[in-house]
Amino acid sequence: MQDDLNERVAVLETLLKSQDSRHKEMEIKVNEMYDVIMQLRGAKWMGWFIAAAIGFIISNIQSI
C-alpha cells in the first residue's frame, strides 16, 4: 500500500512539473504579446498625432 502511495505521489510530482513548465512558457508568450500590443498602441497614437499635425499645417497653408 505504501508503494502505491509513493508511486501516485511520484506521478503527481511529474504532472506538476510538466504543468509548471507549460505555465512558464505561456507566461513568456503572453508577456511578448503584451509588449507587441503596447508598441502598436504607441505607434497608433503617433500616427494620430502626425495626421493631426499635417492637417493643421495644410489648413493653415490654405488660409495664407
N, C-alpha and C positions, 0 to 999 in steps of 0.2 A: 504494500500500500504506500509506503514512504517513497519507493522508487517511482511509482506512478505520479505522485505529487511532485517530486523533483523533475520528472520529465515534463509535466504540464507547466511548471514554472519556467523551465528552460525554453519551451515553445513560446510562452508568453513574452519572455525577455527578447527572443529573436523577433517576434512580431512587433514589439515595441521599438526595437532598434530600427527595424525597417520603416515603420511609420515615422519615426523621428527623422530619419534621413530624407524621406519624401517631404516631410513638413519643411525641412531646411531648404530643399531645392525649390519648393513652391514659394517660400518666403523670398528667396533671391529673385525669382522670376517676377513676383509681384512688385518688389522694390524697383526692378529695372523698368517695368511697365509704368510705374508711378513717375519715375524720373523722366521717361519719354513724354508722358502726358503733361508734366509740369513744363517741359521745354516747349511743347506745342502751344500751351496756354500763353507763355511769354511771347512766342512768335506771333500768335494771333493778335495780342494787344499791340505789338509793334507794328503789325500790318495795318490795324485800325488807325494808329497814330500817324503813320506815313500817309495813308489815304486822306485823313483829315487835314494834314499839313498841305498836301498837294491841292486839295480842294480849296483851302483857304488862299493859297498862293494864286491859283487860277482865278478865283473870284476877285481878288484884288488887282490882278493884271488887267482884267477886262474893264474895270472901272477907271483905269488911267486913260 
